Amino acid sequence: MASSYLLQSPNFSSNLKLPSKPNTVKATPRFLSIKAAASSSSSNTPANTASKGNNIRDEARRQYLTNPPQNQNFSAKYVPFNTDPVTNTESYSLDEIVYRSQSGGLLDVQHDMSALKAFPGSYWRALFDSRVGKTTWPYGSGVWSKKEWVLPEISSDDIVSAFEGNSNLFWAERFGKQFLEMNDLWVKHCGISHTGSFKDLGMTVLVSQVNRLRKMNKPVFGVGCASTGDTSAALSAYCASAGIPSIVFLPANKISIAQLVQPIANGAFVLSIDTDFDGCMQLIREVTSELPIYLANSLNSLRLEGQKTAAIEILQQFDWEVPDWVIVPGGNLGNIYAFYKGFNMCKELGLVDKIPRLVCAQAANANPLYLYYKSGWDEFKAVKANSTFASAIQIGDPVSIDRAVYALKQSNGIVEEATEEELMDATAQADSTGMFICPHTGVALTALMKLRKSGVIGPTDRTVVVSTAHGLKFTQSKIDYHSNNIKEMACRFANPPVSVKADFGSVMDVLKKYLSKTPK
């Protein structure tokens, strides 16, 4: 019991000493010493249980003061994206309010990898695994259970979390067998989260840092974003939790009612603007350069630090075995880079020995990355995004294009697209096997179907499709599909209700007809 108590403790790592020669120290003696230290502990109180009268945040503070972590000089900073860490001289503290490099390029969060490498991969695997399913603040979150790899220097007191992450990795057994002849297909349901999308993973990090900046009296009145729906929902919820004003720019009449109501309900100041997402993005960038409003879009690289934890989580859920493929829907394109970053960090720090091949799936109505990929990466051209049921990725000029291209090249990746009919059919097929997915996941499943049909993805390849939002946010599109109410779409897998007279004979006739056609 004593050893299991230590593994639950948020100060698990404080029982370890940095090896003098990290490359020559084996993991086994290290963990033997952990158990020995644990067995000598006289405490019988579980680490994830708050003392009487304290809440979990109070308890985390008390444990930190009584048993502070030692030898943990982990740090991170902003650097220009994709620069040589040896020759680059430009960097910024994470406590600075900066979104672009001096040249106008993207920034990236760079961790002190030498400090992290002082601990072997076996240490990090055990530490991350020990925190799963606990209520210890803040490690009950799937994001903050990897705090040392996310925002290592932030105080737990400043963290704003809804214990996001730890989402279901669903074995899509029937869908894989029936439609793809695959036996190892998985769906990572990132939409089973606090606000119903993967955006929670990044927003907990960004709003936590804003909370820290405000306590430091930095000039931050509130946080603003342009959104196609899910970003605004996450931003407004986390800001509301922390008592921070949130400002949201939404394209008028281009998001679902379910998505619109979330920021309104959470008290955000919502502007409905007569433009598309790209127009909203341009406006919010101009506004945040003039007013003390912190930019929350994925131009801000902090969010990607939270989103990368979904990749680490996938490896955890496979007992640190690496899948062959991971397919991610892409709009503004920060997420495909975040997944690459999470997988690559695990490889670089010795938790795994390879990374999966990545696929970015785009809607054909908003496919600038796909066109760039098909041109052989010859020349990127923004497009005018047309209306798509996958509204969250209806983006024609993605901010993170350079990040996405880098991730795909480094992972020997592929880009695919899905027409409106293909993505809605795939969504209906998935739903018919027990899922209830969003149209964006339908885009990713369409990409999988095409790659499976062409033989690029094999029948035994372990494949993970990332589901980015909950299907309940997109019920209108499902209603329209199953009502055969979508113009110029066959709706081949529609399943409309059958109207029947309220008498026994009519009901029996209909049921007999149905049963005669249903496979046994």
NUPA-36351 format. One record per residue (C-alpha): residue in one letter; residue number from 1; x, y, z. Coordinates in steps of 0.2 Angstrom, whole numbers. Each point is the difference from the previous one (the first is absolute). Layout:
BEGIN
> code,pos,x,y,z
> A,NUM,X,Y,Z
...
***
This chain:
BEGIN
> code,pos,x,y,z
> M,1,0,0,0
> A,2,14,12,4
> S,3,8,-1,-17
> S,4,-17,2,-9
> Y,5,-3,16,11
> L,6,16,7,-6
> L,7,-4,-3,-18
> Q,8,-17,10,3
> S,9,9,14,7
> P,10,2,17,-10
> N,11,18,0,7
> F,12,4,-17,-7
> S,13,15,7,-9
> S,14,6,9,15
> N,15,6,-17,7
> L,16,12,-2,-15
> K,17,17,8,-1
> L,18,8,5,-16
> P,19,12,-13,-6
> S,20,18,7,-2
> K,21,1,-10,-17
> P,22,-17,-1,-6
> N,23,5,-10,-16
> T,24,8,-14,11
> V,25,-13,-2,14
> K,26,-12,-14,-2
> A,27,-19,2,4
> T,28,-1,-15,12
> P,29,11,6,14
> R,30,-9,17,-1
> F,31,-17,-8,3
> L,32,7,-11,13
> S,33,5,15,10
> I,34,-17,7,-3
> K,35,-8,-15,9
> A,36,12,1,14
> A,37,-3,18,3
> A,38,-19,-3,0
> S,39,1,-15,12
> S,40,8,11,13
> S,41,-15,13,-1
> S,42,-10,0,16
> S,43,-15,9,-9
> N,44,-16,-10,-2
> T,45,-9,14,-9
> P,46,-3,-2,-19
> A,47,9,14,-9
> N,48,-16,4,-10
> T,49,-11,2,15
> A,50,-2,18,7
> S,51,3,2,19
> K,52,-16,4,9
> G,53,-5,18,-3
> N,54,11,2,-15
> N,55,-4,-2,-19
> I,56,11,-8,-12
> R,57,9,16,-5
> D,58,3,4,18
> E,59,7,-18,3
> A,60,11,2,-15
> R,61,7,16,7
> R,62,3,-8,17
> Q,63,9,-15,-7
> Y,64,11,12,-11
> L,65,5,10,15
> T,66,3,-15,11
> N,67,9,-11,-13
> P,68,5,11,-15
> P,69,7,-8,-16
> Q,70,19,-1,-1
> N,71,12,1,-15
> Q,72,-14,5,-12
> N,73,8,14,-10
> F,74,-13,-2,-14
> S,75,-3,15,-11
> A,76,-8,6,-16
> K,77,1,15,-11
> Y,78,-6,7,-17
> V,79,11,-2,-15
> P,80,-3,3,-18
> F,81,-8,-15,-8
> N,82,12,-13,-8
> T,83,16,9,4
> D,84,17,-8,4
> P,85,0,-1,19
> V,86,19,1,-1
> T,87,2,16,-10
> N,88,-17,9,4
> T,89,2,15,12
> E,90,-18,6,0
> S,91,-11,-6,15
> Y,92,-13,7,11
> S,93,-6,-5,18
> L,94,-17,-8,0
> D,95,-5,15,11
> E,96,2,12,-14
> I,97,-15,4,-11
> V,98,7,-4,-17
> Y,99,-8,-10,-15
> R,100,12,2,-14
> S,101,19,0,-2
> Q,102,10,15,-5
> S,103,-1,-5,-19
> G,104,-19,-2,2
> G,105,0,-19,0
> L,106,-8,-12,12
> L,107,7,-4,18
> D,108,2,-17,8
> V,109,1,-5,18
> Q,110,18,-7,3
> H,111,3,-11,15
> D,112,17,-2,8
> M,113,2,-18,-6
> S,114,17,-2,8
> A,115,-9,2,17
> L,116,-14,-12,-5
> K,117,13,-13,-7
> A,118,8,-1,17
> F,119,-14,-12,4
> P,120,-2,-16,-10
> G,121,-15,-4,-11
> S,122,-5,-13,13
> Y,123,-1,13,13
> W,124,-12,11,-10
> R,125,-11,-15,-5
> A,126,-2,-5,19
> L,127,-3,18,5
> F,128,-14,3,-13
> D,129,-8,-16,3
> S,130,0,3,19
> R,131,-11,15,-2
> V,132,-14,-7,-11
> G,133,-17,-1,8
> K,134,5,10,16
> T,135,-8,16,7
> T,136,17,7,6
> W,137,0,18,-5
> P,138,5,4,-15
> Y,139,5,-18,-5
> G,140,-17,-7,-2
> S,141,0,9,-17
> G,142,6,-9,-15
> V,143,9,16,-4
> W,144,8,5,16
> S,145,5,-18,4
> K,146,14,4,-12
> K,147,3,17,8
> E,148,19,-1,-1
> W,149,-2,-1,-19
> V,150,-13,13,-2
> L,151,2,15,11
> P,152,14,-6,12
> E,153,2,17,10
> I,154,-18,4,3
> S,155,-7,-1,18
> S,156,-13,-12,3
> D,157,-10,14,8
> D,158,-1,9,-17
> I,159,-6,-15,-10
> V,160,-18,1,-6
> S,161,-6,-18,-4
> A,162,-16,-10,-2
> F,163,10,-16,1
> E,164,-1,-1,-19
> G,165,8,-14,-10
> N,166,1,-18,4
> S,167,-12,-3,-14
> N,168,-7,-16,-6
> L,169,11,-10,-13
> F,170,-14,-10,-8
> W,171,3,-17,-9
> A,172,-11,3,-15
> E,173,-2,-19,-2
> R,174,-16,-1,-11
> F,175,4,15,-11
> G,176,17,-6,-3
> K,177,-5,-18,-5
> Q,178,-16,5,-9
> F,179,6,14,-11
> L,180,19,-1,0
> E,181,4,-18,3
> M,182,11,6,14
> N,183,2,-8,17
> D,184,11,13,9
> L,185,-10,17,-3
> W,186,-1,12,15
> V,187,-9,17,2
> K,188,7,12,12
> H,189,-15,9,7
> C,190,7,17,4
> G,191,-17,8,-1
> I,192,-5,-9,16
> S,193,6,14,10
> H,194,-6,15,10
> T,195,-6,11,-14
> G,196,-2,-14,-13
> S,197,16,2,-10
> F,198,19,-3,0
> K,199,2,19,2
> D,200,-2,-2,19
> L,201,18,-8,0
> G,202,8,16,-6
> M,203,-11,12,8
> T,204,3,-6,18
> V,205,19,5,-4
> L,206,-3,17,-8
> V,207,-13,6,13
> S,208,11,-7,14
> Q,209,15,11,-7
> V,210,-12,15,-1
> N,211,-5,-3,18
> R,212,18,1,5
> L,213,4,15,-11
> R,214,-15,9,8
> K,215,7,-4,18
> M,216,16,7,-6
> N,217,-9,16,-5
> K,218,4,-2,-18
> P,219,-11,11,-12
> V,220,-14,-13,-3
> F,221,-18,5,2
> G,222,-7,-16,-8
> V,223,2,-13,-13
> G,224,-7,0,-18
> C,225,-1,-11,-15
> A,226,-7,-3,-17
> S,227,-10,-16,-1
> T,228,-10,-12,-11
> G,229,-8,-6,17
> D,230,11,-11,10
> T,231,14,12,5
> S,232,-13,12,6
> A,233,-8,-13,11
> A,234,16,-5,8
> L,235,6,18,2
> S,236,-16,6,8
> A,237,-1,-15,12
> Y,238,17,1,7
> C,239,0,19,1
> A,240,-17,-1,9
> S,241,8,-13,12
> A,242,14,12,4
> G,243,-10,16,0
> I,244,9,7,-15
> P,245,-10,10,-14
> S,246,-1,-9,-17
> I,247,-3,8,-16
> V,248,-6,-10,-15
> F,249,0,4,-19
> L,250,-12,-12,-9
> P,251,-4,-1,-19
> A,252,-19,4,-1
> N,253,-11,-15,-5
> K,254,14,-12,-2
> I,255,0,-10,16
> S,256,-12,-12,8
> I,257,-12,7,13
> A,258,8,-12,13
> Q,259,17,8,-3
> L,260,-7,17,1
> V,261,-10,-2,16
> Q,262,16,-6,10
> P,263,9,17,0
> I,264,-16,9,3
> A,265,-4,-11,15
> N,266,17,2,7
> G,267,-1,19,0
> A,268,12,4,-14
> F,269,-2,16,-10
> V,270,-5,-7,-17
> L,271,1,10,-16
> S,272,-9,-8,-15
> I,273,10,7,-15
> D,274,-6,0,-18
> T,275,15,-9,-7
> D,276,8,-17,0
> F,277,13,-7,13
> D,278,15,7,-10
> G,279,-8,17,1
> C,280,-3,-2,19
> M,281,18,-6,2
> Q,282,6,16,-9
> L,283,-10,11,11
> I,284,4,-8,17
> R,285,19,1,-4
> E,286,-2,19,-4
> V,287,-10,3,16
> T,288,12,-10,12
> S,289,14,11,-7
> E,290,-9,16,6
> L,291,-9,-6,16
> P,292,5,-9,15
> I,293,-9,-16,-6
> Y,294,11,-16,0
> L,295,-2,-10,-17
> A,296,-6,-17,3
> N,297,1,-7,-18
> S,298,12,-14,-5
> L,299,12,14,-6
> N,300,4,-1,18
> S,301,11,-15,3
> L,302,-5,-2,18
> R,303,-16,-10,-5
> L,304,10,-12,-10
> E,305,9,-5,16
> G,306,-16,-7,7
> Q,307,-6,-8,-16
> K,308,16,-10,-2
> T,309,-5,-9,16
> A,310,-13,-10,-10
> A,311,14,-8,-10
> I,312,9,-5,16
> E,313,-17,-6,7
> I,314,-2,-12,-15
> L,315,17,-8,3
> Q,316,-5,-2,19
> Q,317,-16,-8,-5
> F,318,10,-12,-11
> D,319,12,-4,14
> W,320,13,10,-9
> E,321,-1,-9,-16
> V,322,0,11,-16
> P,323,-15,-1,-12
> D,324,4,-1,-19
> W,325,-11,14,-5
> V,326,-9,15,8
> I,327,-13,10,-10
> V,328,-4,18,5
> P,329,-13,12,-7
> G,330,8,16,-5
> G,331,-6,18,-2
> N,332,11,13,8
> L,333,13,-14,1
> G,334,7,2,17
> N,335,-6,-17,6
> I,336,9,-10,-12
> Y,337,16,8,6
> A,338,-5,-2,18
> F,339,-2,-19,-3
> Y,340,17,-1,-8
> K,341,8,10,14
> G,342,-7,-11,13
> F,343,5,-16,-9
> N,344,18,7,-4
> M,345,3,6,18
> C,346,-4,-18,6
> K,347,12,-7,-13
> E,348,14,13,4
> L,349,-2,-3,19
> G,350,1,-19,-2
> L,351,-18,-5,4
> V,352,-2,-8,-17
> D,353,12,-4,-14
> K,354,-10,7,-15
> I,355,-15,11,-5
> P,356,-15,-5,-10
> R,357,-4,6,-18
> L,358,-12,15,1
> V,359,-14,4,-12
> C,360,-8,17,-1
> A,361,-18,-1,-6
> Q,362,-9,15,-8
> A,363,-17,4,-6
> A,364,1,2,-19
> N,365,-9,17,2
> A,366,14,7,10
> N,367,16,-10,-5
> P,368,15,12,-2
> L,369,12,-13,8
> Y,370,-7,-14,-11
> L,371,3,10,-16
> Y,372,18,5,7
> Y,373,4,-18,3
> K,374,-7,-6,-17
> S,375,12,14,-8
> G,376,15,-9,7
> W,377,1,14,13
> D,378,4,12,-15
> E,379,-9,15,5
> F,380,-13,4,14
> K,381,-16,10,-5
> A,382,-14,4,12
> V,383,-17,-4,-6
> K,384,-17,8,2
> A,385,-8,-13,12
> N,386,-17,-6,-5
> S,387,-14,-5,11
> T,388,3,-18,8
> F,389,-9,-10,13
> A,390,17,-2,8
> S,391,-2,19,5
> A,392,14,0,12
> I,393,13,-3,-14
> Q,394,-8,12,-12
> I,395,16,10,-1
> G,396,8,5,-17
> D,397,16,9,7
> P,398,6,-10,15
> V,399,12,8,12
> S,400,10,-16,4
> I,401,3,-5,-18
> D,402,19,0,3
> R,403,-2,-10,16
> A,404,-11,-13,-10
> V,405,12,-2,-14
> Y,406,15,-3,12
> A,407,-10,-13,10
> L,408,-5,-9,-16
> K,409,17,0,-8
> Q,410,8,-6,17
> S,411,-12,-14,2
> N,412,-1,-6,-19
> G,413,-18,6,1
> I,414,-14,1,-13
> V,415,-14,13,-3
> E,416,-18,-6,-6
> E,417,-16,9,-3
> A,418,-19,-4,2
> T,419,-14,7,-10
> E,420,-16,4,9
> E,421,-9,-15,-5
> E,422,15,-11,4
> L,423,2,7,18
> M,424,-19,-1,3
> D,425,-1,-18,-6
> A,426,15,-4,11
> T,427,-8,8,15
> A,428,-16,-10,-3
> Q,429,9,-16,-2
> A,430,10,3,16
> D,431,-16,5,10
> S,432,-8,-16,-6
> T,433,13,-11,9
> G,434,-3,9,17
> M,435,10,16,-2
> F,436,-7,17,0
> I,437,13,11,-9
> C,438,2,17,-6
> P,439,2,4,-19
> H,440,19,4,3
> T,441,2,-18,5
> G,442,-9,-5,-15
> V,443,13,9,-10
> A,444,14,-10,9
> L,445,-10,-16,-3
> T,446,-2,4,-19
> A,447,19,2,-1
> L,448,2,-17,9
> M,449,-12,-8,-13
> K,450,10,7,-14
> L,451,17,-5,6
> R,452,-7,-17,5
> K,453,-7,-2,-18
> S,454,16,5,-8
> G,455,10,-13,11
> V,456,10,14,8
> I,457,-7,-5,17
> G,458,0,-19,2
> P,459,-14,-11,9
> T,460,11,-3,15
> D,461,7,17,2
> R,462,-4,7,17
> T,463,-8,17,-5
> V,464,-7,13,11
> V,465,-13,13,-6
> V,466,-1,16,10
> S,467,-18,5,4
> T,468,1,19,4
> A,469,-17,4,6
> H,470,-16,-8,7
> G,471,-13,-5,-12
> L,472,-14,9,11
> K,473,7,17,-6
> F,474,-5,-5,-18
> T,475,-17,-7,2
> Q,476,-8,11,-14
> S,477,11,-7,-13
> K,478,-5,-18,5
> I,479,-18,5,0
> D,480,1,7,-17
> Y,481,10,-16,-7
> H,482,-12,-12,8
> S,483,-15,10,-7
> N,484,7,0,-17
> N,485,0,18,1
> I,486,17,5,-7
> K,487,0,7,-18
> E,488,9,-10,-13
> M,489,5,-14,12
> A,490,-7,-18,-1
> C,491,1,-3,19
> R,492,3,-18,-4
> F,493,1,-5,18
> A,494,-15,10,6
> N,495,-11,-8,13
> P,496,-16,10,1
> P,497,-14,-4,13
> V,498,-15,-10,-8
> S,499,-17,8,3
> V,500,-13,-13,5
> K,501,-18,1,5
> A,502,-4,-3,18
> D,503,-8,-17,-2
> F,504,7,-18,4
> G,505,-2,-6,-18
> S,506,10,14,-8
> V,507,14,-1,13
> M,508,1,-19,-3
> D,509,0,2,-19
> V,510,15,12,1
> L,511,10,-10,12
> K,512,-2,-16,-10
> K,513,6,9,-15
> Y,514,15,7,9
> L,515,4,-17,8
> S,516,-1,-9,-17
> K,517,14,12,-6
> T,518,11,0,15
> P,519,15,-11,0
> K,520,0,-14,13
***
